[in-house]
Amino acid sequence: MISEFFRQLKIVFLDGDLRKKILFILGILVVFRVGAALPIPGIDIGRLQTLFANNQFLGLLNIFSGGTLDNMSIMMLGLSPYITASIVMQLLTLIFPPLKELYHEEGEAGRQKFNQYSRLLTLPLAILQGFGLLTLLIRQGVIMPLDPFGYIVNISIVAAGALFLMWLGELISEYGIGNGASVLIFAGIVASVPAVIGQTTFTYEASQLPIIIAFILISLITVGGVVLINEGQRPIPVSYAKQIRGMKMYGGIATYLPLRVNQAGVIPIIFAISILIFPQMIANFLAGISGGILSAIANFVVGVMNNPWIYALLYFTLVFLFTYFYTAVTFDPEAISKNLQKQGAFIPGIRPGNSTAEYLYKILNRLTLIGALFLGLIAVLPLGIRAITGLAALTIGGTAILIVVSVILDTIKKIQAQISMREYQ
């Protein structure tokens, strides 16, 4: 197994195209980290560190932004506006049939047009989120009070940073390897690891040993579980009918259709965090308004979100639902059934056409149930432990590990696919 790893590693470095893709991703990540180190003006560093130490919401938002929020970077919004826009567009396909046809039936040109709508929607969402987050930080004393012109300048800066980060992610998706948004979030999490290790080392006390052991155990369980679920699949046998053309016989072979236990990968986690972050940001902004119905509603939402058990329940539910939703978007049993029928293929014991589609739906729903339950449990396990022990680090650590492991597995699979394609050539 080790020799196979080094053989594939040798192919990666010797193949010019693969080497260029990896170097391109590394170059984009350098640009990303440089932008993440450029802060907006007027920040009180002391208040900022205190606020992050005591606020779970900002900790999760910092993870989701790729580590750009803890120093008030020009990219402090991260990919949240773009991912929120993508979620809105995907949900609209369920309401408006023309959008569904554009995404599913008009091929690559239709998807490019659909993605363009998501990009256009990103700008107003970035402005809205930037205004809400800046207002929240001003009220907390992290940023000095701003006049109207200062508001416009800072909102323009952070909105431009979000759009620039969206562009970097799409460059990775198009010219690199893997999903660009996931890679950027992964890079931000990994970039914060040395600082966390250093801080833990310098502040270590003997009384913290049980906390560290608990964190390591949870990390190992999370890593093992994510690998198991992401690698698990159900092979569906597929046979091809024999066909005689001239003097030769074609077909008659048997293969299989692999259905993964977790078809959606890390996307449900990213979607769930995005949906949790957006209403909290708006509620924290409105809660500062004195009096009125909006202020009362916002304070109620903030209070609900601060309840660890309700927050964990919402997180689990969103991860569960988004696993089903994204699987339905990316895998269409009816389309698979039609393609098999056109190719003269069939599942043994199942009639072609609608019966095949219903069979695939049945199997897919069972597999997705296992994947959704597991992803949801892994996501909320650290939240439950935090509610019992009060250890905030475990909350952020569990979510970060889940994202990191899923992105690594997805990227490795895509690299192996590139290697296999070149070996066949």
N, C-alpha and C positions, 0 to 999 in steps of 0.2 A: 504493500500500500504506500509506503514511504517512497519507494523507487518510482511508482506511478505519479506521485505528487511532484517529484523533481523532474520527471520526464515532461509533464504538462507545464511546469514552470519554465523549463528550457524552451518549449515551443512558444510560450508567451513572449519571452525575451528575444527569440530569434526571428519570430514573424514580424515583419515590418509594420503591417497594418494594426495588429494587436498592440504592439509596442507604442505606436502613435496614439491609439485610443487611450491607453493607460496614462501616458505622459500628458495627453490633453486633459484628462480628468484631474491629474495632479496640478496642472497649471491653473485650472478653474478653481480648485480648492485653495490654492495660494491667493488668488484674487479675492475669494470669499473671506478668507481669514484676515486679509489686509483691510477689507471693508468692515469686518466685524470689530476691528481694533480702533476704528475712527469714531469717536463719540460726538454726539450733538453738544452744542455749547450750553453752559450754565448749570452744570451738574454738581450736587453736593455728594461727594463720594462716600462720606461717613454715613449719611442718612440712607444712601442707596444700599450699602452693605447691611445696615440694620434692617431695612425693609425686606430684603431678600432672605435674611435669616429667619424671619418670623412670618413669611407669607407663602403658603403652599401654592396659591394660584399663580403668583409670579414665578415660582420655581418651575411649575409645569410649562408656563408660557415661555420661559427661558429655554427649556429643552426643545419645545416646538419651534422656536425661532432659530434653533441651531447654535445656541450659546451667544447670541448677539445682544440680548437684553440686559445682562448683568453689568455691562459697562455703558449702557445707553448708546449703543452703536447707531450709525445712520441706517443700519439694516435691522433695527430693533423689532420691527414687525415680523421679520422672517418671511416664511412662505404662507403664513396664516391667511392673508387676504386671497391669495391665489387658490389655495386648497378649499377655502370657504366658497369661492366662486365656482370651483369645479363641482363641489357637492350640490350647490344650488342648481347648476346646469343639469347634473345627472338626475336630480329630483324632478326637474321640469320635463324630462323625457317621459316620465310617468303620467304627466298631465296633458302635454301637448304631443299628439301623434306625429306631426311634422318633424319635431326635434328628434323623436325616436327613429324615424326613417332616415333622417340626416346622419345620425350616429351609427346606425346598424346596417343600413341597406345601400348607402351611396358610396361605399368604399372609402379609400384613403382620402379622396378629395372632400367627401362629406365630413370626415372626422377632423380634417384640418380646419374646415369652416366652423365646426362645432367648438374646437379648441380656441379659435379666434374669438368667439363669443365669450368664452371663459376669461380670456385675457382682457377683453373690454370691460367685463364686470369687475375685474380685479381692482381697477383704478378707484371707482367710488367706494368700494369696500375698504381699500387701503386708506383713503382719506377719512372715512368714518372711524375705523379702528385707530388710526393715528391720533385723531382728535380726542377720542375717548381715553386712550392710554396716556397721552400727554396731560390731559386734565386731571386724571387720577394721580399721576406722579407729582404734579404741581401741588395738589391738595395735601399730599404726603410730605411735602417739603423737599423732595428729591431734586426738583427743577425749580429755578427761580421763577416768580410770577412773570407772565408774558403779556405784552400789549397785543392788540389785534395784528399788527404787522409781524411781531415775533411768532404769533400762532401760525400765521400763514407760511412764514419761512420754515418753521420747524416741521409743520405738517407736510409741506412740499418736499422737504428733505427725506423724511421717513417714508413717505409714499413712493418717492423716486427710488429709495433704497429697496423697498419691497418689489417694485417692478424690475429693478436691476437683478435682484436675486431670482425672481421668476425666470428672467432671460437666461441667467447662468444655469438654472436647473434644466431648462429646455435644450440648451446647448449640450449638456451632458447626455440627456436622453437621445438626442439626434446624432451626435458625433462620438459619444463615448460608449460606456457599457453600463447598463442598469437604469433604474428610474432616477432621474435627476433630482427630484424633490427629496426622495428618500436618502440619496447619497449625501446631499447637503445637510440634512438633519443629522445623519450619522456622523458626518465630519464635525459638526458642532459639538455633539456629545463626546466624541473621542478627544477633541481638543481640550475639553474641561477635565479629563481624567488626571493628567499630571498635577493640576492644581489641587484637586480633591485628595489625591494620595499625599501630596506634600502637606496639606493642612491637617490631615488625619495623623501624619507622622509627628508633626511638631506639637500637636495638642493632645497626643495620646496619654491616657491615664489607665491604670490597671482596672478601674471600675468600668471602663468602656469595652473591655474584652468580650463580655456577653453580647453587646451590641454588634461588634465587628463579626463575631462568629455567626450571629443570626443573619446578618447581611450576606455573608459568604454562602451560607446554606441556601438562603432564598435565591441568590444569584445562580448557584449551581442547579437548583430545581428548575428555575426559569429557563436557563440555557438548555438543559437536557429536554425539558418539555417542548420548547419551541422547535428544537431540532427534530424531535420525534414527530410532532404534528406536521411540520412543514415538509418533511421527507416522506411521510406516510401517503400511500396512494392505493386505490382499488383498480386493478386492471380489468377492463371489460373485454372479453374475447370478441374478436371480429373476424369473420371469414369472407373471402371473396369468391364469388361464383365462377365456375369454369366457363371460359368462352373459347370457341374455336374460330380462328381467323385464317383462312387459307388452309395450309397444311400444319399450322402450329396451334397449340393449345395455350391459352393464357389464363391467369387467375388460379383459383384453387388453393391459394395460400391462406394461412391463418396468422393473425397478428392480434394486437390488443390496443384498446383505447385507455390510457391512464387517466383516472379521475383522482385528483389530489384531495386529501382530507381538508386542506386549507387552500382553496383556490385563490383567495383574496390576498394572501401574504400579510404584509405589515400595514396595508392601506386602511383596514378597519380601525386600527389603533390611532393612526394619524387623523382620520376623519372624526373619530370620537373625541379626541383631545381638542380638535378645532371647534366642534360644536359646543363643547363644555366651556371653552375659553371665551367665545364670542359673547354669549349672554352675560357672563360674569363681568366682562369688560364694560358692557353697556350698563349693567346694574350698578357697578361701582361708580360709574360716572354720574348716573342719575341720583344715586343715594346722597350725593353731596348737595342736592338742591333742597332748599329749606321749604318744608310744607308741600302740600299738593298730593294728588293721587299717585302721580308718577313716582314721587319720592317714596311713598309708602310701599308701592309695589316693588320698587328697586331694593328697599331695605329688607323686604320679605324674601326676595330672591337671593340676596347676599346671605341672609341668615340661613336659608335652606342649603345653599352651596357650602356654607361653612360647617354644616353638620356632616361628619365623616361617613356616617352610615348611609344617609341619603345620597351623598356624593358618590359613594362606592356603588350604590344601586343604579344610579343614572349612568355611571361609567360602564358598568357591566352590561346594562341594557343597550346602550349605544354601540358598544363593541359587537354585541350579539347581532343586533339588527343590521349594522353596516357589513358584517361578514356575509349575511344572506344577500343584502342589497348589491354589494360589489360582485359577488359570485354570479348573481342573476344578470348583471350588466356585461360581464366578461365571458360568460359561458352560456350559450344558447342551445339547449338540447334539440329544439326543433330544427335549427340550422344544421347541427351535426347529423341529425337523422336524414335530412334531405341530401346532404353531401354523400353520406354512406350509400343511400339509395341510387344516386346518380352514378356512383362508381361501381355499382353492382356488388356492394358489400352488405353484410347483415350480421346481426348478433344471433348466434345459435339459439334456437328455441323462441325467438322473438320475431314477430312479423315486421317487415320493413314499414316505414311511414310513421303514422301516429302512434302505433304500439311501441316502436323503438323510442320515440320521443318521450312517451309516458314512462317507459322503463328507465331511461336516463334521468328523468326528473326525480323518480323515486329514489334511485341510488344516490344522486347528487344531494337531495335533501337530507338523507341519512348521514352522509359524510360531512356535509356542511354543519349539521347539528352538533356533531362531535367537535369539529374545528371551532365553531362559534362558542360553545360552552367552555372549551379549554382556553381559548384566547381571552374570554371574559374573566375566567377565574384567575388566570395568570396576571391579568391587568389589575384586578382588585385585591389580590392577595396582599401586596405591600400596604394598600390602603387599610385593610382590615387589621394588619399588624400594627400600623401606626395608630389606629384608633384605640388599640389595647395598650400599647407601650408608650405612645407619644413620640416615636422616633420619626421625625419628618424626612430624614435622609432616605429611609427605606421606601417612601412613597415615590420619590423622584428616581431612585436607583432602579426600582422594579420596572417602571415605564421605559427608562433609558435602555436597560438591558434587553427588554423585549424588542425595541426598535433596532438596536445594534445587531443582535443575533439574526433577526429576520432579514435585514439589509445585507449582511455578510453572506447568508445562505443564498439569497436571490442573485447577488452579484457573482458568486462562485458558479452557480448554475449557468448563468449567461456566458461566463468565460469558457466553461466547459463546452457549451453549445458552439461557441466560435471555434474552439479547438477541434471539435468533432467535424465541423463543416470543412475546415481546412485539411484534415486528414483524408476525408472522402475525396476532396479535389485532387 
